[in-house]
Amino acid sequence: MREYRPQLRKAQQDGDQQAVRRLQAKARAAMDEKIAATEGISVPEYERIAAAARQHESLRRDVLERMRARQQDGQGQSGGGAAGQ
Protein backbone atom coordinates (compact mmCIF):
# COMPACT_ATOMS: atom_id res chain seq x y z
CA MET A 1 0.00 0.00 0.00
CA ARG A 2 1.15 3.48 -0.77
CA GLU A 3 1.64 4.67 2.79
CA TYR A 4 4.30 1.99 3.35
CA ARG A 5 6.35 2.73 0.23
CA PRO A 6 8.64 5.46 1.68
CA GLN A 7 9.43 3.41 4.79
CA LEU A 8 9.96 0.28 2.73
CA ARG A 9 12.22 2.09 0.27
CA LYS A 10 14.33 3.45 3.15
CA ALA A 11 14.61 0.04 4.82
CA GLN A 12 15.69 -1.46 1.49
CA GLN A 13 18.28 1.28 0.95
CA ASP A 14 19.56 0.76 4.49
CA GLY A 15 19.79 -3.00 3.91
CA ASP A 16 17.50 -3.62 6.92
CA GLN A 17 15.93 -6.91 5.84
CA GLN A 18 14.08 -7.34 9.14
CA ALA A 19 12.38 -3.96 8.69
CA VAL A 20 11.63 -4.81 5.04
CA ARG A 21 9.88 -8.06 6.04
CA ARG A 22 7.99 -6.34 8.87
CA LEU A 23 6.78 -3.51 6.60
CA GLN A 24 5.80 -5.95 3.85
CA ALA A 25 3.75 -7.94 6.35
CA LYS A 26 2.06 -4.78 7.65
CA ALA A 27 1.27 -3.60 4.12
CA ARG A 28 -0.10 -7.02 3.19
CA ALA A 29 -2.31 -7.14 6.30
CA ALA A 30 -3.65 -3.64 5.58
CA MET A 31 -4.35 -4.55 1.96
CA ASP A 32 -6.10 -7.79 2.93
CA GLU A 33 -8.21 -5.88 5.44
CA LYS A 34 -9.30 -3.34 2.80
CA ILE A 35 -10.10 -6.08 0.29
CA ALA A 36 -12.09 -8.03 2.87
CA ALA A 37 -14.08 -4.87 3.66
CA THR A 38 -14.93 -4.39 -0.03
CA GLU A 39 -18.30 -5.82 -0.94
CA GLY A 40 -18.37 -8.33 -3.77
CA ILE A 41 -14.77 -9.59 -3.76
CA SER A 42 -12.70 -11.87 -1.57
CA VAL A 43 -8.95 -11.78 -1.05
CA PRO A 44 -8.38 -14.93 -3.16
CA GLU A 45 -10.51 -13.47 -6.00
CA TYR A 46 -8.56 -10.22 -5.83
CA GLU A 47 -5.26 -12.11 -5.93
CA ARG A 48 -6.35 -14.10 -9.02
CA ILE A 49 -7.41 -10.91 -10.82
CA ALA A 50 -4.18 -9.14 -9.86
CA ALA A 51 -2.05 -12.06 -11.07
CA ALA A 52 -3.88 -12.17 -14.39
CA ALA A 53 -3.61 -8.37 -14.76
CA ARG A 54 0.15 -8.52 -14.24
CA GLN A 55 0.42 -11.00 -17.12
CA HIS A 56 -1.98 -9.35 -19.60
CA GLU A 57 -1.54 -5.65 -20.37
CA SER A 58 -5.05 -5.16 -21.81
CA LEU A 59 -6.63 -6.70 -18.70
CA ARG A 60 -4.38 -4.55 -16.51
CA ARG A 61 -5.57 -1.38 -18.28
CA ASP A 62 -9.20 -2.48 -17.92
CA VAL A 63 -8.80 -3.23 -14.21
CA LEU A 64 -7.08 0.11 -13.55
CA GLU A 65 -9.75 1.97 -15.51
CA ARG A 66 -12.52 0.32 -13.49
CA MET A 67 -10.71 1.03 -10.22
CA ARG A 68 -10.33 4.71 -11.12
CA ALA A 69 -13.98 4.96 -12.10
CA ARG A 70 -15.09 3.44 -8.78
CA GLN A 71 -12.85 5.81 -6.84
CA GLN A 72 -14.23 8.81 -8.73
CA ASP A 73 -17.76 7.62 -7.99
CA GLY A 74 -16.84 7.36 -4.31
CA GLN A 75 -17.52 3.62 -4.28
CA GLY A 76 -13.96 2.31 -4.27
CA GLN A 77 -11.49 1.86 -1.48
CA SER A 78 -8.34 3.94 -1.77
CA GLY A 79 -4.92 2.36 -1.75
CA GLY A 80 -2.72 0.65 -4.23
CA GLY A 81 -3.59 -2.70 -5.44
CA ALA A 82 -1.50 -5.43 -6.85
CA ALA A 83 -2.94 -4.86 -10.30
CA GLY A 84 -1.35 -1.46 -10.38
CA GLN A 85 2.07 -2.59 -9.27
N, C-alpha and C positions, 0 to 999 in steps of 0.2 A: 504494500500500500504506500501511497505517496508520502505520507508523513514519516515513514521509516527510512526513506531513501537517503537523506543527508547523513543520518547517523550510521547507516549501513555503509555508505561510501567511505566515511571517515574510518570506521573500524577496518574496512578492507585496506585502505591506504596505510593504516597503522600496523597492519598485519596481525590484528587481534582476532584470531579465529574463534575464540570463545564468545566474544561480543558479536561477531558475525552470526554465529549459530543462534545465539539468544535473540537477536533482533529478527532474524529470519523466522524463528518460531513465533515471536510476538506478532509479526506481520501476518503470518499464515493464520494464526488464531483470530486476529481481527478480521481478516478477509472471510474466513469461514463463518464467523458470527454474522457479518453483513449479508452473506449469501443466504444463510439459514433464515434470516429475518425477512428476506425478499420472497414475496408470495409467488408461487408458481414455478419455483426452481429449487432443486436440492443441490448440495455441494457436489455429489458425484455427477449430476447432470451438467453443472457448470464446468467441472473439470473436463468432461468429454467434449463440450462445445469449445472450450479454450484450446484443448489439444488439437482439435480439428482446424480451428481458426489459425493456429500457428503453422499448420502445414499447407493451408490453402488460402492464398492471398485474396481471392474474390470473397470467400466466406469471411475472412478477417475484416475486410472493408464493410461487408453487410452487417456483421455483428457490431462493429464500432459505430456505424451509422445509426443502428437501432438503439444502442446505448445512449448516444448523444441526444437522440430524439426523446427518449424517456426522461433524461435529465432535464431537458428544456421544458418538458411538460410537467416537471415536478414529481414524476412518478418513480424515477430511478433513485438508486442509492449512489451517493458519491463515493469515489475511491477508485483506484486503478484496479483493473482486472487483468487476469492472465492473458486474455485475448489481445489486450493492448500492449503487451510487453514483448 
